[in-house]
């Protein structure tokens, strides 16, 4: 995946590129104008001097007085022009090297004679190069200063956007009535983004409220018929009825208990965590876990399997008791149903971590983990218990951590529920 560059970096480099191109364009334009102006100056100067020398060259016995910078040659002179000048065509020639010196030369043919006028411009060209170097250095300095100014300005412009992104990152998925606040001096674009996000948060809150209201209402409406079915089945079991009918009534009662667990879990999911914490129970896990294990021992009767509860340390949590029973019971049920023989152990760690280990069915740890998850999910659909998918959602909703992993070095699966976040604070425990 290609790395994404920040908007600040793109704007800064774009501005620097623009300033650099503009500087190059200005320098090139100045160089072209300088060359043209220089050519006009040299041509005007040398034409004036050439007219003077050519007019006096017709006089017999006239000898030109050459200076250190200006030299005049004609083909009738005893001293011929240097070879570099002899091969030049008529016209103006700039930056001709003569004896290691830069020279501008004007060549003219007049009355069958070849006239050459050479002006030494070495010092001028050196000065010109120094000026060009200073211009280049000053341009680089300007580009650097402008780049620093642009980077500083873009950073100031991007700071509100980064702060807005930080506020968005601080939003909690389990909280309601969250809004993004922008300062009074924020730009209009930032206000548009914040308003759009706040409108989305409001729609999200309304959606969650409708979902929770529906689940809450539906769960309460289901409780009455479920209670009627449970009471009727208990009364029917007290009567003298055939064994086949008793078996069916027992099945009805188990299904009713499963539906009651499901309703309790739906009601938990319908409440936000803060409201749920206020309505939770103070539970002694070391007292509750043996009761959950006793409720599931009958599942081991037809197998060479033993359910063993290891010594439990004293531990308390604040949570809905029905949810603890359902979560631990579901994992315990699946551990028993996915084992044929051996020992299923239930233990509790002092930091409110419940661990269930089963011996498995003689398969590899990877196969056990995959089948355990699939069968537990299908079992929740079939009425024999709640699926791991719902248990996982409940644990996440309560802040618990659920882990299902193969046991190391031996066959079987280890299921762990970490309820540490539900432990009462030290002040509450002291009370």
C-alpha positions in Angstrom: 0.0 0.0 0.0 1.4 3.4 -1.0 2.0 5.8 1.8 -0.4 8.7 2.0 1.2 12.2 2.2 -0.4 14.8 4.4 -2.3 17.8 3.0 0.1 20.1 4.8 3.1 18.5 3.0 1.4 18.7 -0.4 0.5 22.3 0.0 4.0 23.2 1.3 5.8 21.4 -1.5 3.3 22.8 -4.1 4.0 26.3 -3.0 7.7 25.7 -2.9 7.6 24.3 -6.5 5.6 27.3 -7.6 8.1 29.8 -6.0 11.1 27.9 -7.5 9.6 27.8 -11.0 8.7 31.5 -10.7 12.2 32.4 -9.6 13.7 30.3 -12.5 11.4 32.0 -15.0 12.3 35.5 -13.7 16.1 34.7 -13.8 15.8 33.3 -17.3 13.8 36.3 -18.4 16.3 38.7 -16.9 19.2 36.8 -18.5 17.6 37.1 -22.0 16.9 40.8 -21.5 20.5 41.3 -20.3 22.0 39.5 -23.3 19.9 41.6 -25.7 20.7 44.9 -23.9 24.4 43.9 -23.8 24.4 43.2 -27.5 22.8 46.6 -28.3 25.4 48.4 -26.0 28.4 46.7 -27.6 27.1 47.2 -31.1 26.5 50.9 -30.5 29.8 51.4 -28.8 31.9 49.6 -31.3 30.1 51.1 -34.3 31.0 54.5 -33.0 34.6 53.6 -32.5 34.8 51.7 -35.8 33.5 54.8 -37.6 36.3 56.8 -36.0 39.1 54.3 -36.8 37.8 53.6 -40.3 37.7 57.3 -41.2 41.3 57.9 -40.1 42.6 54.6 -41.6 42.3 56.2 -45.1 44.9 58.8 -44.2 48.4 57.9 -45.3 50.8 57.4 -42.4 48.0 57.3 -39.7 48.7 54.8 -37.0 46.0 53.8 -34.5 46.7 54.3 -30.8 45.6 51.1 -29.2 44.7 51.1 -25.5 44.8 48.3 -23.0 41.2 47.5 -23.7 40.6 48.5 -27.3 42.6 47.3 -30.3 42.2 48.0 -34.0 43.4 45.8 -36.8 43.4 46.1 -40.6 44.8 43.7 -43.2 47.4 46.3 -44.4 49.0 46.5 -41.0 52.5 45.1 -40.5 51.2 43.3 -37.4 48.3 41.0 -38.4 45.3 40.3 -36.2 45.4 37.3 -33.9 44.3 34.0 -35.5 41.2 34.0 -33.3 40.0 37.2 -35.0 41.2 36.5 -38.5 38.6 33.8 -39.1 35.6 35.7 -37.8 32.9 36.7 -40.3 31.8 40.3 -40.6 29.5 41.4 -37.8 29.5 41.6 -34.0 30.9 38.7 -32.0 30.6 38.5 -28.2 32.7 36.6 -25.7 35.6 35.7 -28.1 38.6 34.3 -26.3 41.8 36.1 -27.4 45.0 35.2 -25.5 43.0 34.0 -22.6 40.9 37.2 -22.4 37.2 37.6 -23.2 36.7 40.0 -26.0 33.8 41.5 -28.0 34.7 42.0 -31.7 33.3 44.0 -34.5 34.4 42.9 -38.0 33.7 45.1 -41.1 34.8 44.9 -44.7 35.1 48.4 -46.3 36.6 49.4 -49.6 38.2 46.0 -50.0 39.8 46.1 -46.6 39.1 44.0 -43.5 38.7 46.1 -40.4 38.7 44.5 -36.9 37.9 46.3 -33.7 38.3 44.3 -30.4 37.3 45.3 -26.9 38.5 43.5 -23.8 35.5 42.8 -21.6 37.1 40.3 -19.2 36.6 42.4 -16.1 33.0 43.2 -17.1 32.2 39.5 -17.7 33.7 38.7 -14.3 31.6 41.3 -12.7 28.6 40.0 -14.5 29.2 36.4 -13.2 29.5 37.7 -9.7 26.2 39.5 -10.0 24.5 36.4 -11.4 25.9 34.3 -8.6 24.6 36.8 -6.0 21.2 36.7 -7.8 21.2 32.9 -7.6 22.1 32.8 -4.0 19.5 35.5 -3.1 16.9 33.6 -5.1 17.7 30.4 -3.1 17.5 32.4 0.1 14.1 33.8 -0.9 12.8 30.4 -1.8 14.0 29.0 1.5 12.5 31.9 3.5 9.2 31.6 1.5 9.2 27.9 2.1 9.6 28.3 5.8 6.9 31.0 5.8 4.5 28.8 3.8 5.2 25.7 6.0 4.5 27.8 9.1 1.3 29.3 7.6 0.0 25.9 6.4 0.7 24.4 9.8 -1.4 27.1 11.4 -4.1 26.5 8.8 -4.1 22.8 9.4 -4.0 23.0 13.2 -7.8 23.3 13.5 -8.3 20.4 11.2 -5.9 18.2 13.3 -7.7 19.3 16.4 -11.0 18.3 14.8 -9.6 14.9 13.9 -8.4 14.5 17.5 -11.9 15.2 18.8 -13.4 12.7 16.4 -10.8 10.1 17.5 -11.9 10.7 21.1 -15.6 9.8 20.4 -16.6 6.6 22.2 -18.8 4.1 20.4 -20.7 3.3 23.6 -21.5 6.9 24.5 -24.5 9.0 23.5 -25.2 12.7 23.0 -21.6 13.3 21.8 -21.0 16.4 19.8 -18.0 18.0 18.1 -17.5 21.6 19.3 -15.5 24.1 17.2 -14.2 27.4 18.5 -15.8 30.7 17.5 -12.9 31.7 15.3 -13.1 28.5 13.3 -13.3 28.8 9.5 -16.5 28.3 7.6 -15.2 25.0 6.1 -14.4 23.6 9.5 -17.9 24.5 10.8 -19.5 22.8 7.8 -17.5 19.6 8.6 -18.4 19.7 12.3 -22.1 20.4 11.5 -22.2 17.4 9.1 -20.6 15.2 11.7 -22.9 16.3 14.5 -25.9 15.7 12.3 -24.6 12.2 11.7 -24.1 11.7 15.5 -27.6 12.8 16.1 -29.0 10.3 13.6 -26.8 7.6 15.2 -28.2 8.4 18.6 -31.8 8.3 17.3 -31.1 5.0 15.7 -29.6 3.5 18.8 -32.5 4.8 20.9 -35.0 3.2 18.6 -33.2 -0.1 18.6 -32.9 -0.2 22.4 -36.5 0.9 22.8 -37.7 -1.9 20.5 -35.5 -4.6 22.1 -36.6 -3.4 25.6 -40.3 -3.4 24.6 -40.2 -6.7 22.8 -38.3 -8.4 25.7 -40.8 -7.2 28.3 -43.7 -8.3 26.1 -42.2 -11.8 25.8 -41.8 -12.2 29.5 -45.6 -12.6 30.2 -46.2 -15.6 27.7 -42.9 -17.2 28.8 -43.9 -17.0 32.5 -47.3 -18.5 31.6 -45.6 -21.4 29.7 -43.2 -22.0 32.6 -46.0 -22.0 35.2 -48.2 -24.3 33.2 -45.4 -26.8 32.6 -44.6 -26.8 36.3 -48.2 -27.5 37.2 -48.4 -30.2 34.6 -45.4 -32.0 36.0 -47.1 -32.2 39.4 -50.0 -34.2 37.9 -49.9 -37.9 37.3 -48.9 -38.1 33.6 -47.1 -40.6 31.4 -43.3 -40.6 31.3 -43.2 -39.6 27.7 -45.3 -36.5 28.5 -42.9 -35.7 31.4 -40.0 -35.8 29.1 -41.6 -33.4 26.7 -42.6 -31.1 29.6 -38.9 -31.2 30.8 -37.8 -30.2 27.3 -40.3 -27.3 27.4 -38.9 -26.1 30.7 -35.4 -26.2 29.4 -36.4 -24.2 26.4 -38.2 -21.7 28.6 -35.1 -21.2 30.7 -33.1 -20.7 27.5 -35.6 -18.1 26.3 -35.5 -16.4 29.7 -31.7 -16.2 29.4 -32.0 -14.8 25.9 -34.5 -12.1 27.0 -32.2 -11.2 29.9 -29.3 -10.8 27.5 -31.3 -8.7 25.1 -32.3 -6.4 27.9 -28.7 -6.0 28.8 -27.8 -5.1 25.3 -30.6 -2.6 25.2 -29.1 -0.7 28.1 -26.1 1.6 27.8 -23.1 0.6 30.0 -23.6 3.4 32.5 -27.2 2.5 33.1 -26.3 -1.1 33.3 -23.7 -0.5 36.0 -26.3 1.2 38.2 -28.7 -1.8 37.9 -26.2 -4.6 38.3 -25.9 -7.0 41.2 -23.0 -7.6 43.6 -22.0 -11.2 43.0 -19.7 -13.5 44.9 -18.2 -15.6 42.1 -16.7 -18.2 44.4 -20.3 -18.9 45.5 -22.0 -18.7 42.1 -19.7 -20.8 40.0 -20.3 -24.1 42.0 -24.1 -23.5 41.5 -23.6 -23.1 37.7 -21.4 -26.3 37.6 -24.1 -28.3 39.5 -26.7 -27.2 37.0 -24.6 -28.7 34.2 -23.4 -31.9 35.8 -26.3 -33.9 34.3 -24.7 -33.4 30.9 -21.8 -35.6 32.0 -23.9 -38.6 33.0 -23.9 -40.4 29.6 -20.2 -39.8 29.1 -17.0 -40.9 30.7 -16.5 -37.3 31.7 -16.1 -35.5 35.0 -16.8 -31.9 35.8 -14.4 -30.7 38.4 -14.5 -27.3 40.2 -11.1 -26.4 41.5 -10.7 -24.5 44.8 -12.1 -21.0 44.3 -10.6 -17.9 45.9 -13.0 -15.2 47.2 -13.9 -12.8 44.4 -16.7 -10.3 43.8 -17.9 -8.6 40.7 -20.7 -6.1 40.0 -22.7 -7.4 37.0 -26.1 -8.8 36.1 -26.3 -12.2 37.7 -28.3 -13.7 34.8 -25.6 -12.6 32.4 -22.8 -14.2 34.4 -24.8 -17.4 34.7 -25.6 -17.4 31.0 -22.0 -16.6 29.9 -20.3 -19.1 32.1 -23.0 -21.7 31.6 -22.8 -21.4 27.8 -19.1 -22.0 27.8 -19.4 -24.8 30.3 -22.2 -26.5 28.3 -20.1 -26.3 25.1 -17.0 -27.7 26.8 -19.0 -30.7 28.0 -20.7 -31.3 24.6 -17.4 -31.1 22.8 -15.7 -33.7 25.0 -16.3 -37.5 25.2 -14.1 -38.5 28.1 -11.7 -37.0 30.6 -12.1 -34.0 32.9 -13.6 -30.6 32.4 -12.2 -28.1 34.9 -13.6 -24.9 36.1 -11.4 -22.5 38.1 -11.4 -18.9 39.2 -8.4 -16.5 39.5 -8.4 -13.8 42.1 -8.7 -11.0 39.5 -12.1 -12.2 38.4 -10.9 -14.4 35.5 -13.0 -17.6 34.9 -11.1 -20.4 33.1 -12.8 -23.5 31.6 -10.6 -26.3 30.2 -11.9 -29.4 28.4 -10.1 -32.5 27.0 -11.6 -32.2 23.5 -12.5 -35.1 21.2 -9.1 -36.4 20.2 -8.6 -33.9 17.4 -5.9 -31.3 16.8 -6.1 -28.0 18.7 -7.0 -26.1 15.4 -9.8 -28.5 14.6 -11.2 -28.3 18.2 -11.2 -24.5 18.1 -13.0 -24.3 14.7 -15.6 -27.0 15.6 -16.1 -25.5 19.1 -16.9 -22.1 17.7 -19.2 -23.5 14.9 -21.1 -25.9 17.1 -21.6 -23.3 19.9 -23.0 -20.9 17.3 -25.3 -23.5 15.8 -26.4 -24.6 19.3 -27.5 -21.1 20.1 -29.8 -21.3 17.1 -31.1 -24.7 18.0 -32.3 -23.8 21.5 -29.7 -25.8 23.5 -27.9 -22.6 24.7 -26.8 -19.2 23.6 -24.4 -18.9 20.7 -20.9 -17.6 21.1 -21.6 -14.7 18.8 -24.2 -13.3 21.3 -21.9 -14.2 24.3 -19.1 -12.3 22.6 -21.3 -9.2 22.0 -22.4 -9.3 25.6 -18.8 -9.5 26.9 -17.8 -6.6 24.7 -20.8 -4.6 25.9 -19.8 -5.1 29.5 -16.1 -4.5 28.9 -15.2 -8.2 29.5 -12.6 -10.1 27.5 -13.6 -13.5 26.0 -10.8 -15.7 24.7 -11.1 -19.2 23.2 -7.9 -21.0 22.3 -6.3 -24.4 22.1 -4.5 -25.7 25.2 -0.8 -25.8 24.9 0.9 -29.2 24.7 -2.3 -31.2 25.2 -5.6 -31.7 23.4 -8.6 -29.6 24.2 -9.7 -26.0 24.5 -9.3 -23.3 27.0 -12.1 -20.7 27.4 -11.4 -17.6 29.5 -13.7 -14.8 30.6 -11.9 -11.8 32.1 -14.4 -9.8 34.3 -11.8 -7.7 35.9 -13.5 -4.4 34.8 -16.6 -5.4 36.8 -14.8 -5.7 40.1 -16.0 -3.2 42.7 -13.6 -0.3 43.4 -11.6 -0.5 46.7 -13.9 2.0 48.5 -16.9 -0.1 47.6 -15.2 -3.3 48.7 -14.2 -1.7 52.1 -17.9 -0.7 52.7 
